[in-house]
Amino acid sequence: MFDKDVINARLKKSLQGSTPKLKCIVSGVERVTSMDYLKTKEDKFGSIDMFVKNYISQDALRLLKQNKPFNEIKNELNPGGDFVPNQALISEALKYYNV
């Protein structure tokens, strides 16, 4: 198993010269972020890489708290997109959020 510092260093190196983006695992919507923001999530998720892999946008999280189905959330936030939510991945990611 890798040390979180090694994982974060690899991620930072792979993002050098580019603007980091987060992709919501519920809606498929992407947003630009910063390494400073990513670092603030490190303690909660264990590593920056785990945060990126388990990212759920605030809009999607709000709708999840209203018990809306994953596909309905995706259609509301990303209509017309071809992204398909992975229910198993989302269920696993929700352990990091208070849902």
mmCIF file as gemmi writes it, N, C-alpha and C atoms, coordinates in Angstrom:
data_model
loop_
_atom_site.group_PDB
_atom_site.id
_atom_site.type_symbol
_atom_site.label_atom_id
_atom_site.label_alt_id
_atom_site.label_comp_id
_atom_site.label_asym_id
_atom_site.label_entity_id
_atom_site.label_seq_id
_atom_site.pdbx_PDB_ins_code
_atom_site.Cartn_x
_atom_site.Cartn_y
_atom_site.Cartn_z
_atom_site.occupancy
_atom_site.B_iso_or_equiv
_atom_site.pdbx_formal_charge
_atom_site.auth_seq_id
_atom_site.auth_asym_id
_atom_site.pdbx_PDB_model_num
ATOM 1 N N . MET Axp A 1 ? 0.85 -1.181 0 1 0 ? 1 A 1
ATOM 2 C CA . MET Axp A 1 ? 0 0 0 1 0 ? 1 A 1
ATOM 3 C C . MET Axp A 1 ? 0.897 1.246 0 1 0 ? 1 A 1
ATOM 4 N N . PHE Axp A 2 ? 0.471 2.254 -0.74 1 0 ? 2 A 1
ATOM 5 C CA . PHE Axp A 2 ? 1.254 3.474 -0.861 1 0 ? 2 A 1
ATOM 6 C C . PHE Axp A 2 ? 1 4.42 0.302 1 0 ? 2 A 1
ATOM 7 N N . ASP Axp A 3 ? 1.997 5.182 0.629 1 0 ? 3 A 1
ATOM 8 C CA . ASP Axp A 3 ? 1.9 6.246 1.613 1 0 ? 3 A 1
ATOM 9 C C . ASP Axp A 3 ? 1.127 7.401 0.971 1 0 ? 3 A 1
ATOM 10 N N . LYS Axp A 4 ? 0.267 8.074 1.753 1 0 ? 4 A 1
ATOM 11 C CA . LYS Axp A 4 ? -0.54 9.16 1.17 1 0 ? 4 A 1
ATOM 12 C C . LYS Axp A 4 ? 0.333 10.285 0.626 1 0 ? 4 A 1
ATOM 13 N N . ASP Axp A 5 ? 1.506 10.503 1.201 1 0 ? 5 A 1
ATOM 14 C CA . ASP Axp A 5 ? 2.405 11.544 0.686 1 0 ? 5 A 1
ATOM 15 C C . ASP Axp A 5 ? 2.908 11.184 -0.714 1 0 ? 5 A 1
ATOM 16 N N . VAL Axp A 6 ? 3.181 9.897 -0.931 1 0 ? 6 A 1
ATOM 17 C CA . VAL Axp A 6 ? 3.629 9.435 -2.247 1 0 ? 6 A 1
ATOM 18 C C . VAL Axp A 6 ? 2.503 9.614 -3.262 1 0 ? 6 A 1
ATOM 19 N N . ILE Axp A 7 ? 1.289 9.229 -2.877 1 0 ? 7 A 1
ATOM 20 C CA . ILE Axp A 7 ? 0.133 9.367 -3.77 1 0 ? 7 A 1
ATOM 21 C C . ILE Axp A 7 ? -0.108 10.828 -4.102 1 0 ? 7 A 1
ATOM 22 N N . ASN Axp A 8 ? -0.076 11.694 -3.078 1 0 ? 8 A 1
ATOM 23 C CA . ASN Axp A 8 ? -0.303 13.125 -3.309 1 0 ? 8 A 1
ATOM 24 C C . ASN Axp A 8 ? 0.794 13.732 -4.176 1 0 ? 8 A 1
ATOM 25 N N . ALA Axp A 9 ? 2.028 13.298 -3.984 1 0 ? 9 A 1
ATOM 26 C CA . ALA Axp A 9 ? 3.13 13.809 -4.796 1 0 ? 9 A 1
ATOM 27 C C . ALA Axp A 9 ? 2.94 13.414 -6.259 1 0 ? 9 A 1
ATOM 28 N N . ARG Axp A 10 ? 2.52 12.166 -6.501 1 0 ? 10 A 1
ATOM 29 C CA . ARG Axp A 10 ? 2.257 11.72 -7.876 1 0 ? 10 A 1
ATOM 30 C C . ARG Axp A 10 ? 1.13 12.523 -8.514 1 0 ? 10 A 1
ATOM 31 N N . LEU Axp A 11 ? 0.063 12.721 -7.752 1 0 ? 11 A 1
ATOM 32 C CA . LEU Axp A 11 ? -1.074 13.486 -8.267 1 0 ? 11 A 1
ATOM 33 C C . LEU Axp A 11 ? -0.657 14.914 -8.583 1 0 ? 11 A 1
ATOM 34 N N . LYS Axp A 12 ? 0.083 15.525 -7.664 1 0 ? 12 A 1
ATOM 35 C CA . LYS Axp A 12 ? 0.532 16.906 -7.88 1 0 ? 12 A 1
ATOM 36 C C . LYS Axp A 12 ? 1.419 16.99 -9.12 1 0 ? 12 A 1
ATOM 37 N N . LYS Axp A 13 ? 2.313 16.004 -9.293 1 0 ? 13 A 1
ATOM 38 C CA . LYS Axp A 13 ? 3.191 15.994 -10.462 1 0 ? 13 A 1
ATOM 39 C C . LYS Axp A 13 ? 2.379 15.83 -11.743 1 0 ? 13 A 1
ATOM 40 N N . SER Axp A 14 ? 1.365 14.972 -11.718 1 0 ? 14 A 1
ATOM 41 C CA . SER Axp A 14 ? 0.553 14.763 -12.919 1 0 ? 14 A 1
ATOM 42 C C . SER Axp A 14 ? -0.284 15.99 -13.258 1 0 ? 14 A 1
ATOM 43 N N . LEU Axp A 15 ? -0.581 16.823 -12.257 1 0 ? 15 A 1
ATOM 44 C CA . LEU Axp A 15 ? -1.39 18.026 -12.487 1 0 ? 15 A 1
ATOM 45 C C . LEU Axp A 15 ? -0.548 19.264 -12.774 1 0 ? 15 A 1
ATOM 46 N N . GLN Axp A 16 ? 0.776 19.144 -12.665 1 0 ? 16 A 1
ATOM 47 C CA . GLN Axp A 16 ? 1.63 20.301 -12.911 1 0 ? 16 A 1
ATOM 48 C C . GLN Axp A 16 ? 1.392 20.851 -14.311 1 0 ? 16 A 1
ATOM 49 N N . GLY Axp A 17 ? 1.251 22.146 -14.377 1 0 ? 17 A 1
ATOM 50 C CA . GLY Axp A 17 ? 1.062 22.797 -15.663 1 0 ? 17 A 1
ATOM 51 C C . GLY Axp A 17 ? -0.367 22.735 -16.167 1 0 ? 17 A 1
ATOM 52 N N . SER Axp A 18 ? -1.242 22.107 -15.395 1 0 ? 18 A 1
ATOM 53 C CA . SER Axp A 18 ? -2.644 22.06 -15.799 1 0 ? 18 A 1
ATOM 54 C C . SER Axp A 18 ? -3.512 22.472 -14.613 1 0 ? 18 A 1
ATOM 55 N N . THR Axp A 19 ? -4.706 22.866 -14.915 1 0 ? 19 A 1
ATOM 56 C CA . THR Axp A 19 ? -5.641 23.252 -13.87 1 0 ? 19 A 1
ATOM 57 C C . THR Axp A 19 ? -6.392 22.002 -13.429 1 0 ? 19 A 1
ATOM 58 N N . PRO Axp A 20 ? -6.337 21.666 -12.131 1 0 ? 20 A 1
ATOM 59 C CA . PRO Axp A 20 ? -7.043 20.466 -11.669 1 0 ? 20 A 1
ATOM 60 C C . PRO Axp A 20 ? -8.546 20.61 -11.859 1 0 ? 20 A 1
ATOM 61 N N . LYS Axp A 21 ? -9.183 19.512 -12.23 1 0 ? 21 A 1
ATOM 62 C CA . LYS Axp A 21 ? -10.639 19.484 -12.389 1 0 ? 21 A 1
ATOM 63 C C . LYS Axp A 21 ? -11.2 18.363 -11.532 1 0 ? 21 A 1
ATOM 64 N N . LEU Axp A 22 ? -12.38 18.614 -10.999 1 0 ? 22 A 1
ATOM 65 C CA . LEU Axp A 22 ? -13.113 17.602 -10.244 1 0 ? 22 A 1
ATOM 66 C C . LEU Axp A 22 ? -14.313 17.188 -11.069 1 0 ? 22 A 1
ATOM 67 N N . LYS Axp A 23 ? -14.609 15.889 -11.099 1 0 ? 23 A 1
ATOM 68 C CA . LYS Axp A 23 ? -15.778 15.392 -11.807 1 0 ? 23 A 1
ATOM 69 C C . LYS Axp A 23 ? -16.68 14.696 -10.797 1 0 ? 23 A 1
ATOM 70 N N . CYS Axp A 24 ? -17.895 15.191 -10.684 1 0 ? 24 A 1
ATOM 71 C CA . CYS Axp A 24 ? -18.868 14.636 -9.754 1 0 ? 24 A 1
ATOM 72 C C . CYS Axp A 24 ? -19.223 13.21 -10.175 1 0 ? 24 A 1
ATOM 73 N N . ILE Axp A 25 ? -19.151 12.267 -9.229 1 0 ? 25 A 1
ATOM 74 C CA . ILE Axp A 25 ? -19.439 10.876 -9.559 1 0 ? 25 A 1
ATOM 75 C C . ILE Axp A 25 ? -20.938 10.59 -9.641 1 0 ? 25 A 1
ATOM 76 N N . VAL Axp A 26 ? -21.764 11.563 -9.296 1 0 ? 26 A 1
ATOM 77 C CA . VAL Axp A 26 ? -23.217 11.401 -9.396 1 0 ? 26 A 1
ATOM 78 C C . VAL Axp A 26 ? -23.74 11.997 -10.699 1 0 ? 26 A 1
ATOM 79 N N . SER Axp A 27 ? -23.31 13.232 -11.001 1 0 ? 27 A 1
ATOM 80 C CA . SER Axp A 27 ? -23.857 13.949 -12.164 1 0 ? 27 A 1
ATOM 81 C C . SER Axp A 27 ? -22.942 13.945 -13.38 1 0 ? 27 A 1
ATOM 82 N N . GLY Axp A 28 ? -21.653 13.76 -13.17 1 0 ? 28 A 1
ATOM 83 C CA . GLY Axp A 28 ? -20.703 13.846 -14.277 1 0 ? 28 A 1
ATOM 84 C C . GLY Axp A 28 ? -20.271 15.265 -14.582 1 0 ? 28 A 1
ATOM 85 N N . VAL Axp A 29 ? -20.785 16.237 -13.838 1 0 ? 29 A 1
ATOM 86 C CA . VAL Axp A 29 ? -20.432 17.641 -14.047 1 0 ? 29 A 1
ATOM 87 C C . VAL Axp A 29 ? -19.013 17.874 -13.542 1 0 ? 29 A 1
ATOM 88 N N . GLU Axp A 30 ? -18.209 18.575 -14.345 1 0 ? 30 A 1
ATOM 89 C CA . GLU Axp A 30 ? -16.834 18.896 -13.968 1 0 ? 30 A 1
ATOM 90 C C . GLU Axp A 30 ? -16.732 20.345 -13.542 1 0 ? 30 A 1
ATOM 91 N N . ARG Axp A 31 ? -15.775 20.597 -12.645 1 0 ? 31 A 1
ATOM 92 C CA . ARG Axp A 31 ? -15.481 21.974 -12.249 1 0 ? 31 A 1
ATOM 93 C C . ARG Axp A 31 ? -14 22.121 -12.012 1 0 ? 31 A 1
ATOM 94 N N . VAL Axp A 32 ? -13.511 23.317 -12.254 1 0 ? 32 A 1
ATOM 95 C CA . VAL Axp A 32 ? -12.108 23.644 -12.037 1 0 ? 32 A 1
ATOM 96 C C . VAL Axp A 32 ? -11.893 23.855 -10.542 1 0 ? 32 A 1
ATOM 97 N N . THR Axp A 33 ? -10.75 23.443 -10.059 1 0 ? 33 A 1
ATOM 98 C CA . THR Axp A 33 ? -10.416 23.621 -8.647 1 0 ? 33 A 1
ATOM 99 C C . THR Axp A 33 ? -8.953 24.023 -8.529 1 0 ? 33 A 1
ATOM 100 N N . SER Axp A 34 ? -8.439 24.053 -7.319 1 0 ? 34 A 1
ATOM 101 C CA . SER Axp A 34 ? -7.036 24.402 -7.1 1 0 ? 34 A 1
ATOM 102 C C . SER Axp A 34 ? -6.398 23.353 -6.193 1 0 ? 34 A 1
ATOM 103 N N . MET Axp A 35 ? -5.091 23.267 -6.229 1 0 ? 35 A 1
ATOM 104 C CA . MET Axp A 35 ? -4.38 22.336 -5.34 1 0 ? 35 A 1
ATOM 105 C C . MET Axp A 35 ? -4.606 22.731 -3.885 1 0 ? 35 A 1
ATOM 106 N N . ASP Axp A 36 ? -4.737 24.017 -3.608 1 0 ? 36 A 1
ATOM 107 C CA . ASP Axp A 36 ? -4.993 24.453 -2.235 1 0 ? 36 A 1
ATOM 108 C C . ASP Axp A 36 ? -6.316 23.889 -1.727 1 0 ? 36 A 1
ATOM 109 N N . TYR Axp A 37 ? -7.35 23.924 -2.561 1 0 ? 37 A 1
ATOM 110 C CA . TYR Axp A 37 ? -8.651 23.364 -2.173 1 0 ? 37 A 1
ATOM 111 C C . TYR Axp A 37 ? -8.526 21.856 -1.976 1 0 ? 37 A 1
ATOM 112 N N . LEU Axp A 38 ? -7.851 21.194 -2.896 1 0 ? 38 A 1
ATOM 113 C CA . LEU Axp A 38 ? -7.687 19.743 -2.79 1 0 ? 38 A 1
ATOM 114 C C . LEU Axp A 38 ? -6.989 19.363 -1.485 1 0 ? 38 A 1
ATOM 115 N N . LYS Axp A 39 ? -6.009 20.142 -1.095 1 0 ? 39 A 1
ATOM 116 C CA . LYS Axp A 39 ? -5.269 19.857 0.147 1 0 ? 39 A 1
ATOM 117 C C . LYS Axp A 39 ? -6.162 19.979 1.376 1 0 ? 39 A 1
ATOM 118 N N . THR Axp A 40 ? -7.185 20.848 1.319 1 0 ? 40 A 1
ATOM 119 C CA . THR Axp A 40 ? -8.075 20.999 2.475 1 0 ? 40 A 1
ATOM 120 C C . THR Axp A 40 ? -8.934 19.751 2.686 1 0 ? 40 A 1
ATOM 121 N N . LYS Axp A 41 ? -9.084 18.924 1.678 1 0 ? 41 A 1
ATOM 122 C CA . LYS Axp A 41 ? -9.91 17.719 1.764 1 0 ? 41 A 1
ATOM 123 C C . LYS Axp A 41 ? -9.101 16.471 2.131 1 0 ? 41 A 1
ATOM 124 N N . GLU Axp A 42 ? -7.81 16.621 2.209 1 0 ? 42 A 1
ATOM 125 C CA . GLU Axp A 42 ? -6.922 15.479 2.443 1 0 ? 42 A 1
ATOM 126 C C . GLU Axp A 42 ? -7.207 14.757 3.76 1 0 ? 42 A 1
ATOM 127 N N . ASP Axp A 43 ? -7.409 15.484 4.843 1 0 ? 43 A 1
ATOM 128 C CA . ASP Axp A 43 ? -7.639 14.853 6.141 1 0 ? 43 A 1
ATOM 129 C C . ASP Axp A 43 ? -8.936 14.053 6.161 1 0 ? 43 A 1
ATOM 130 N N . LYS Axp A 44 ? -9.981 14.608 5.588 1 0 ? 44 A 1
ATOM 131 C CA . LYS Axp A 44 ? -11.29 13.947 5.6 1 0 ? 44 A 1
ATOM 132 C C . LYS Axp A 44 ? -11.292 12.662 4.757 1 0 ? 44 A 1
ATOM 133 N N . PHE Axp A 45 ? -10.589 12.677 3.631 1 0 ? 45 A 1
ATOM 134 C CA . PHE Axp A 45 ? -10.618 11.558 2.688 1 0 ? 45 A 1
ATOM 135 C C . PHE Axp A 45 ? -9.387 10.659 2.762 1 0 ? 45 A 1
ATOM 136 N N . GLY Axp A 46 ? -8.363 11.058 3.504 1 0 ? 46 A 1
ATOM 137 C CA . GLY Axp A 46 ? -7.157 10.245 3.615 1 0 ? 46 A 1
ATOM 138 C C . GLY Axp A 46 ? -6.082 10.613 2.619 1 0 ? 46 A 1
ATOM 139 N N . SER Axp A 47 ? -6.479 11.076 1.446 1 0 ? 47 A 1
ATOM 140 C CA . SER Axp A 47 ? -5.529 11.542 0.435 1 0 ? 47 A 1
ATOM 141 C C . SER Axp A 47 ? -6.287 12.387 -0.583 1 0 ? 47 A 1
ATOM 142 N N . ILE Axp A 48 ? -5.559 13.177 -1.317 1 0 ? 48 A 1
ATOM 143 C CA . ILE Axp A 48 ? -6.172 13.993 -2.365 1 0 ? 48 A 1
ATOM 144 C C . ILE Axp A 48 ? -6.769 13.081 -3.428 1 0 ? 48 A 1
ATOM 145 N N . ASP Axp A 49 ? -6.059 12.002 -3.734 1 0 ? 49 A 1
ATOM 146 C CA . ASP Axp A 49 ? -6.532 11.058 -4.741 1 0 ? 49 A 1
ATOM 147 C C . ASP Axp A 49 ? -7.889 10.459 -4.359 1 0 ? 49 A 1
ATOM 148 N N . MET Axp A 50 ? -8.077 10.113 -3.095 1 0 ? 50 A 1
ATOM 149 C CA . MET Axp A 50 ? -9.362 9.565 -2.647 1 0 ? 50 A 1
ATOM 150 C C . MET Axp A 50 ? -10.47 10.607 -2.771 1 0 ? 50 A 1
ATOM 151 N N . PHE Axp A 51 ? -10.15 11.867 -2.491 1 0 ? 51 A 1
ATOM 152 C CA . PHE Axp A 51 ? -11.151 12.93 -2.647 1 0 ? 51 A 1
ATOM 153 C C . PHE Axp A 51 ? -11.558 13.064 -4.11 1 0 ? 51 A 1
ATOM 154 N N . VAL Axp A 52 ? -10.582 13.095 -5.004 1 0 ? 52 A 1
ATOM 155 C CA . VAL Axp A 52 ? -10.867 13.243 -6.437 1 0 ? 52 A 1
ATOM 156 C C . VAL Axp A 52 ? -11.721 12.068 -6.925 1 0 ? 52 A 1
ATOM 157 N N . LYS Axp A 53 ? -11.399 10.861 -6.493 1 0 ? 53 A 1
ATOM 158 C CA . LYS Axp A 53 ? -12.139 9.665 -6.921 1 0 ? 53 A 1
ATOM 159 C C . LYS Axp A 53 ? -13.547 9.601 -6.339 1 0 ? 53 A 1
ATOM 160 N N . ASN Axp A 54 ? -13.777 10.261 -5.204 1 0 ? 54 A 1
ATOM 161 C CA . ASN Axp A 54 ? -15.063 10.195 -4.519 1 0 ? 54 A 1
ATOM 162 C C . ASN Axp A 54 ? -15.804 11.53 -4.488 1 0 ? 54 A 1
ATOM 163 N N . TYR Axp A 55 ? -15.439 12.457 -5.361 1 0 ? 55 A 1
ATOM 164 C CA . TYR Axp A 55 ? -16.012 13.803 -5.341 1 0 ? 55 A 1
ATOM 165 C C . TYR Axp A 55 ? -17.493 13.794 -5.715 1 0 ? 55 A 1
ATOM 166 N N . ILE Axp A 56 ? -18.304 14.409 -4.86 1 0 ? 56 A 1
ATOM 167 C CA . ILE Axp A 56 ? -19.722 14.636 -5.123 1 0 ? 56 A 1
ATOM 168 C C . ILE Axp A 56 ? -19.963 16.14 -4.975 1 0 ? 56 A 1
ATOM 169 N N . SER Axp A 57 ? -20.489 16.754 -6.018 1 0 ? 57 A 1
ATOM 170 C CA . SER Axp A 57 ? -20.705 18.206 -5.995 1 0 ? 57 A 1
ATOM 171 C C . SER Axp A 57 ? -21.737 18.576 -4.935 1 0 ? 57 A 1
ATOM 172 N N . GLN Axp A 58 ? -21.722 19.836 -4.53 1 0 ? 58 A 1
ATOM 173 C CA . GLN Axp A 58 ? -22.683 20.324 -3.533 1 0 ? 58 A 1
ATOM 174 C C . GLN Axp A 58 ? -24.121 20.19 -4.029 1 0 ? 58 A 1
ATOM 175 N N . ASP Axp A 59 ? -24.344 20.486 -5.307 1 0 ? 59 A 1
ATOM 176 C CA . ASP Axp A 59 ? -25.697 20.367 -5.863 1 0 ? 59 A 1
ATOM 177 C C . ASP Axp A 59 ? -26.176 18.915 -5.823 1 0 ? 59 A 1
ATOM 178 N N . ALA Axp A 60 ? -25.311 17.99 -6.215 1 0 ? 60 A 1
ATOM 179 C CA . ALA Axp A 60 ? -25.685 16.575 -6.195 1 0 ? 60 A 1
ATOM 180 C C . ALA Axp A 60 ? -25.896 16.098 -4.759 1 0 ? 60 A 1
ATOM 181 N N . LEU Axp A 61 ? -25.061 16.557 -3.843 1 0 ? 61 A 1
ATOM 182 C CA . LEU Axp A 61 ? -25.184 16.173 -2.439 1 0 ? 61 A 1
ATOM 183 C C . LEU Axp A 61 ? -26.514 16.659 -1.857 1 0 ? 61 A 1
ATOM 184 N N . ARG Axp A 62 ? -26.895 17.877 -2.203 1 0 ? 62 A 1
ATOM 185 C CA . ARG Axp A 62 ? -28.178 18.428 -1.743 1 0 ? 62 A 1
ATOM 186 C C . ARG Axp A 62 ? -29.333 17.556 -2.218 1 0 ? 62 A 1
ATOM 187 N N . LEU Axp A 63 ? -29.282 17.137 -3.479 1 0 ? 63 A 1
ATOM 188 C CA . LEU Axp A 63 ? -30.347 16.306 -4.027 1 0 ? 63 A 1
ATOM 189 C C . LEU Axp A 63 ? -30.324 14.885 -3.448 1 0 ? 63 A 1
ATOM 190 N N . LEU Axp A 64 ? -29.142 14.383 -3.145 1 0 ? 64 A 1
ATOM 191 C CA . LEU Axp A 64 ? -29.042 13.073 -2.494 1 0 ? 64 A 1
ATOM 192 C C . LEU Axp A 64 ? -29.691 13.112 -1.114 1 0 ? 64 A 1
ATOM 193 N N . LYS Axp A 65 ? -29.495 14.221 -0.413 1 0 ? 65 A 1
ATOM 194 C CA . LYS Axp A 65 ? -30.1 14.372 0.919 1 0 ? 65 A 1
ATOM 195 C C . LYS Axp A 65 ? -31.619 14.442 0.833 1 0 ? 65 A 1
ATOM 196 N N . GLN Axp A 66 ? -32.144 14.78 -0.336 1 0 ? 66 A 1
ATOM 197 C CA . GLN Axp A 66 ? -33.592 14.789 -0.563 1 0 ? 66 A 1
ATOM 198 C C . GLN Axp A 66 ? -34.079 13.425 -1.056 1 0 ? 66 A 1
ATOM 199 N N . ASN Axp A 67 ? -33.18 12.433 -1.025 1 0 ? 67 A 1
ATOM 200 C CA . ASN Axp A 67 ? -33.48 11.047 -1.435 1 0 ? 67 A 1
ATOM 201 C C . ASN Axp A 67 ? -33.887 10.898 -2.898 1 0 ? 67 A 1
ATOM 202 N N . LYS Axp A 68 ? -33.336 11.752 -3.758 1 0 ? 68 A 1
ATOM 203 C CA . LYS Axp A 68 ? -33.612 11.616 -5.187 1 0 ? 68 A 1
ATOM 204 C C . LYS Axp A 68 ? -32.736 10.49 -5.746 1 0 ? 68 A 1
ATOM 205 N N . PRO Axp A 69 ? -33.241 9.734 -6.713 1 0 ? 69 A 1
ATOM 206 C CA . PRO Axp A 69 ? -32.452 8.666 -7.343 1 0 ? 69 A 1
ATOM 207 C C . PRO Axp A 69 ? -31.265 9.23 -8.124 1 0 ? 69 A 1
ATOM 208 N N . PHE Axp A 70 ? -30.193 8.442 -8.214 1 0 ? 70 A 1
ATOM 209 C CA . PHE Axp A 70 ? -28.967 8.874 -8.884 1 0 ? 70 A 1
ATOM 210 C C . PHE Axp A 70 ? -29.23 9.343 -10.313 1 0 ? 70 A 1
ATOM 211 N N . ASN Axp A 71 ? -29.99 8.577 -11.073 1 0 ? 71 A 1
ATOM 212 C CA . ASN Axp A 71 ? -30.248 8.944 -12.476 1 0 ? 71 A 1
ATOM 213 C C . ASN Axp A 71 ? -31.047 10.239 -12.595 1 0 ? 71 A 1
ATOM 214 N N . GLU Axp A 72 ? -31.96 10.461 -11.676 1 0 ? 72 A 1
ATOM 215 C CA . GLU Axp A 72 ? -32.747 11.701 -11.686 1 0 ? 72 A 1
ATOM 216 C C . GLU Axp A 72 ? -31.843 12.9 -11.391 1 0 ? 72 A 1
ATOM 217 N N . ILE Axp A 73 ? -30.919 12.742 -10.455 1 0 ? 73 A 1
ATOM 218 C CA . ILE Axp A 73 ? -29.967 13.816 -10.129 1 0 ? 73 A 1
ATOM 219 C C . ILE Axp A 73 ? -29.105 14.114 -11.348 1 0 ? 73 A 1
ATOM 220 N N . LYS Axp A 74 ? -28.599 13.064 -11.981 1 0 ? 74 A 1
ATOM 221 C CA . LYS Axp A 74 ? -27.755 13.229 -13.167 1 0 ? 74 A 1
ATOM 222 C C . LYS Axp A 74 ? -28.52 13.983 -14.243 1 0 ? 74 A 1
ATOM 223 N N . ASN Axp A 75 ? -29.769 13.595 -14.472 1 0 ? 75 A 1
ATOM 224 C CA . ASN Axp A 75 ? -30.57 14.245 -15.518 1 0 ? 75 A 1
ATOM 225 C C . ASN Axp A 75 ? -30.88 15.698 -15.19 1 0 ? 75 A 1
ATOM 226 N N . GLU Axp A 76 ? -31.036 16.017 -13.926 1 0 ? 76 A 1
ATOM 227 C CA . GLU Axp A 76 ? -31.318 17.398 -13.526 1 0 ? 76 A 1
ATOM 228 C C . GLU Axp A 76 ? -30.081 18.294 -13.652 1 0 ? 76 A 1
ATOM 229 N N . LEU Axp A 77 ? -28.921 17.775 -13.25 1 0 ? 77 A 1
ATOM 230 C CA . LEU Axp A 77 ? -27.709 18.594 -13.225 1 0 ? 77 A 1
ATOM 231 C C . LEU Axp A 77 ? -26.892 18.528 -14.512 1 0 ? 77 A 1
ATOM 232 N N . ASN Axp A 78 ? -27.076 17.474 -15.291 1 0 ? 78 A 1
ATOM 233 C CA . ASN Axp A 78 ? -26.276 17.286 -16.498 1 0 ? 78 A 1
ATOM 234 C C . ASN Axp A 78 ? -27.157 16.718 -17.617 1 0 ? 78 A 1
ATOM 235 N N . PRO Axp A 79 ? -28.203 17.462 -17.992 1 0 ? 79 A 1
ATOM 236 C CA . PRO Axp A 79 ? -29.113 16.943 -19.023 1 0 ? 79 A 1
ATOM 237 C C . PRO Axp A 79 ? -28.393 16.81 -20.363 1 0 ? 79 A 1
ATOM 238 N N . GLY Axp A 80 ? -28.655 15.714 -21.02 1 0 ? 80 A 1
ATOM 239 C CA . GLY Axp A 80 ? -28.052 15.522 -22.34 1 0 ? 80 A 1
ATOM 240 C C . GLY Axp A 80 ? -26.666 14.921 -22.303 1 0 ? 80 A 1
ATOM 241 N N . GLY Axp A 81 ? -26.029 14.924 -21.14 1 0 ? 81 A 1
ATOM 242 C CA . GLY Axp A 81 ? -24.698 14.322 -21.041 1 0 ? 81 A 1
ATOM 243 C C . GLY Axp A 81 ? -24.791 12.81 -21.101 1 0 ? 81 A 1
ATOM 244 N N . ASP Axp A 82 ? -23.728 12.148 -21.561 1 0 ? 82 A 1
ATOM 245 C CA . ASP Axp A 82 ? -23.764 10.696 -21.69 1 0 ? 82 A 1
ATOM 246 C C . ASP Axp A 82 ? -23.185 9.979 -20.468 1 0 ? 82 A 1
ATOM 247 N N . PHE Axp A 83 ? -22.945 10.71 -19.397 1 0 ? 83 A 1
ATOM 248 C CA . PHE Axp A 83 ? -22.408 10.138 -18.161 1 0 ? 83 A 1
ATOM 249 C C . PHE Axp A 83 ? -23.441 9.215 -17.516 1 0 ? 83 A 1
ATOM 250 N N . VAL Axp A 84 ? -22.981 8.055 -17.046 1 0 ? 84 A 1
ATOM 251 C CA . VAL Axp A 84 ? -23.856 7.108 -16.361 1 0 ? 84 A 1
ATOM 252 C C . VAL Axp A 84 ? -23.332 6.933 -14.931 1 0 ? 84 A 1
ATOM 253 N N . PRO Axp A 85 ? -24.127 7.298 -13.919 1 0 ? 85 A 1
ATOM 254 C CA . PRO Axp A 85 ? -23.684 7.16 -12.532 1 0 ? 85 A 1
ATOM 255 C C . PRO Axp A 85 ? -23.452 5.69 -12.165 1 0 ? 85 A 1
ATOM 256 N N . ASN Axp A 86 ? -22.379 5.424 -11.419 1 0 ? 86 A 1
ATOM 257 C CA . ASN Axp A 86 ? -22.054 4.086 -10.938 1 0 ? 86 A 1
ATOM 258 C C . ASN Axp A 86 ? -22.576 3.973 -9.507 1 0 ? 86 A 1
ATOM 259 N N . GLN Axp A 87 ? -23.662 3.251 -9.328 1 0 ? 87 A 1
ATOM 260 C CA . GLN Axp A 87 ? -24.333 3.178 -8.038 1 0 ? 87 A 1
ATOM 261 C C . GLN Axp A 87 ? -23.422 2.62 -6.943 1 0 ? 87 A 1
ATOM 262 N N . ALA Axp A 88 ? -22.629 1.607 -7.245 1 0 ? 88 A 1
ATOM 263 C CA . ALA Axp A 88 ? -21.73 1.016 -6.252 1 0 ? 88 A 1
ATOM 264 C C . ALA Axp A 88 ? -20.667 2.028 -5.812 1 0 ? 88 A 1
ATOM 265 N N . LEU Axp A 89 ? -20.101 2.761 -6.768 1 0 ? 89 A 1
ATOM 266 C CA . LEU Axp A 89 ? -19.084 3.774 -6.458 1 0 ? 89 A 1
ATOM 267 C C . LEU Axp A 89 ? -19.68 4.892 -5.609 1 0 ? 89 A 1
ATOM 268 N N . ILE Axp A 90 ? -20.88 5.319 -5.947 1 0 ? 90 A 1
ATOM 269 C CA . ILE Axp A 90 ? -21.533 6.392 -5.191 1 0 ? 90 A 1
ATOM 270 C C . ILE Axp A 90 ? -21.834 5.928 -3.771 1 0 ? 90 A 1
ATOM 271 N N . SER Axp A 91 ? -22.358 4.731 -3.637 1 0 ? 91 A 1
ATOM 272 C CA . SER Axp A 91 ? -22.674 4.192 -2.309 1 0 ? 91 A 1
ATOM 273 C C . SER Axp A 91 ? -21.429 4.121 -1.437 1 0 ? 91 A 1
ATOM 274 N N . GLU Axp A 92 ? -20.31 3.727 -2.019 1 0 ? 92 A 1
ATOM 275 C CA . GLU Axp A 92 ? -19.042 3.664 -1.279 1 0 ? 92 A 1
ATOM 276 C C . GLU Axp A 92 ? -18.563 5.076 -0.905 1 0 ? 92 A 1
ATOM 277 N N . ALA Axp A 93 ? -18.715 6.033 -1.81 1 0 ? 93 A 1
ATOM 278 C CA . ALA Axp A 93 ? -18.258 7.405 -1.575 1 0 ? 93 A 1
ATOM 279 C C . ALA Axp A 93 ? -19.07 8.11 -0.499 1 0 ? 93 A 1
ATOM 280 N N . LEU Axp A 94 ? -20.335 7.745 -0.373 1 0 ? 94 A 1
ATOM 281 C CA . LEU Axp A 94 ? -21.21 8.422 0.586 1 0 ? 94 A 1
ATOM 282 C C . LEU Axp A 94 ? -20.74 8.272 2.033 1 0 ? 94 A 1
ATOM 283 N N . LYS Axp A 95 ? -19.865 7.321 2.299 1 0 ? 95 A 1
ATOM 284 C CA . LYS Axp A 95 ? -19.352 7.17 3.667 1 0 ? 95 A 1
ATOM 285 C C . LYS Axp A 95 ? -18.517 8.386 4.094 1 0 ? 95 A 1
ATOM 286 N N . TYR Axp A 96 ? -18.02 9.143 3.107 1 0 ? 96 A 1
ATOM 287 C CA . TYR Axp A 96 ? -17.223 10.342 3.405 1 0 ? 96 A 1
ATOM 288 C C . TYR Axp A 96 ? -18.099 11.572 3.637 1 0 ? 96 A 1
ATOM 289 N N . TYR Axp A 97 ? -19.365 11.469 3.261 1 0 ? 97 A 1
ATOM 290 C CA . TYR Axp A 97 ? -20.281 12.596 3.363 1 0 ? 97 A 1
ATOM 291 C C . TYR Axp A 97 ? -21.341 12.281 4.408 1 0 ? 97 A 1
ATOM 292 N N . ASN Axp A 98 ? -21.933 13.282 4.982 1 0 ? 98 A 1
ATOM 293 C CA . ASN Axp A 98 ? -22.971 13.078 6.005 1 0 ? 98 A 1
ATOM 294 C C . ASN Axp A 98 ? -24.34 12.944 5.354 1 0 ? 98 A 1
ATOM 295 N N . VAL Axp A 99 ? -24.546 11.854 4.661 1 0 ? 99 A 1
ATOM 296 C CA . VAL Axp A 99 ? -25.825 11.603 3.975 1 0 ? 99 A 1
ATOM 297 C C . VAL Axp A 99 ? -26.444 10.351 4.566 1 0 ? 99 A 1
